């Protein structure tokens, strides 16, 4: 199942060996802490911690950059908006929170096999059986949703770069059409992979 997105980077680091449930719980706690951190200094310390976690995971600089690269333009727009209405300190803090949360979520996907994530989510969602829902299918849906986000974001980056190369970066159609087609192809490939595993019903 890891081949569906290719996000997982094999390794033997402590983060790779950590149980998937612990990583998902840690991600939830870390994102909550990021929201509650009161100052830029505290967020700067958090950024150092996130960088240290990436170094500990040994996934490589390219994989680390790939996690935050798709949100770089969103971060620029968010900073400008916050700068206009809330001032430079609030703008910087807001952008840092978003980027660090994305980086942490990316670290979880880079160091967690799809099968392990599915099993952890299925355990968490087991009470859904009492209302007639299948925990496995719910966990599969959540996992694929999480892992499809960076795939679509990376596709958007490639489309934008292709636009610039052709000199049509201002054309909404030249951006939207390839993005939609690429997304549909990804969805089709995902459906075929699920069908091959008997998960199409």
CORRA-V962123 format. One record per backbone hydrogen bond with DSSP energy under -1.0 kcal/mol. CO is the residue of the C=O (numbers start at 1). NH is the residue of the N-H. If there is no record, write none. Layout:
co=CO nh=NH
co=CO nh=NH
//
This chain:
co=1 nh=4
co=2 nh=5
co=2 nh=6
co=13 nh=17
co=14 nh=18
co=19 nh=23
co=20 nh=24
co=21 nh=25
co=22 nh=26
co=23 nh=27
co=24 nh=28
co=25 nh=29
co=26 nh=30
co=27 nh=31
co=28 nh=32
co=29 nh=33
co=30 nh=34
co=31 nh=35
co=32 nh=36
co=33 nh=37
co=39 nh=43
co=40 nh=44
co=41 nh=45
co=42 nh=46
co=43 nh=47
co=44 nh=48
co=45 nh=49
co=46 nh=50
co=47 nh=51
co=48 nh=52
co=49 nh=53
co=50 nh=54
co=51 nh=55
co=52 nh=56
co=53 nh=57
co=54 nh=58
co=60 nh=64
co=61 nh=65
co=62 nh=66
co=65 nh=69
co=68 nh=71
co=69 nh=72
co=71 nh=75
co=72 nh=76
co=73 nh=77
co=74 nh=78
co=75 nh=79
co=76 nh=80
co=77 nh=81
co=78 nh=82
co=79 nh=83
co=80 nh=84
co=81 nh=85
co=82 nh=86
co=87 nh=91
co=88 nh=92
co=89 nh=93
co=90 nh=94
co=91 nh=95
co=92 nh=96
co=93 nh=97
co=94 nh=98
co=95 nh=99
co=96 nh=100
co=97 nh=101
co=98 nh=102
co=99 nh=103
co=100 nh=104
co=101 nh=105
co=102 nh=106
co=103 nh=107
co=104 nh=108
co=105 nh=109
co=106 nh=110
co=107 nh=111
co=110 nh=9
co=113 nh=117
co=114 nh=118
co=115 nh=119
co=116 nh=120
co=117 nh=121
co=118 nh=122
co=119 nh=123
co=120 nh=124
co=121 nh=125
co=125 nh=128
co=126 nh=129
co=127 nh=130
co=128 nh=131
co=128 nh=133
co=129 nh=132
co=134 nh=138
co=135 nh=139
co=136 nh=140
co=137 nh=141
co=138 nh=142
co=139 nh=143
co=140 nh=144
co=141 nh=145
co=142 nh=146
co=143 nh=147
co=144 nh=148
co=145 nh=149
co=148 nh=152
co=149 nh=153
co=150 nh=154
co=151 nh=155
co=152 nh=156
co=153 nh=157
co=154 nh=158
co=155 nh=159
co=156 nh=160
co=157 nh=161
co=158 nh=162
co=159 nh=163
co=160 nh=164
co=161 nh=165
co=162 nh=166
co=163 nh=168
co=168 nh=171
co=172 nh=176
co=173 nh=177
co=175 nh=179
co=176 nh=180
co=177 nh=181
co=178 nh=182
co=179 nh=183
co=180 nh=184
co=181 nh=185
co=182 nh=186
co=183 nh=187
co=184 nh=188
co=185 nh=189
co=186 nh=190
co=187 nh=191
co=188 nh=192
co=189 nh=193
co=190 nh=194
co=191 nh=195
co=192 nh=196
co=194 nh=199
co=195 nh=198
//
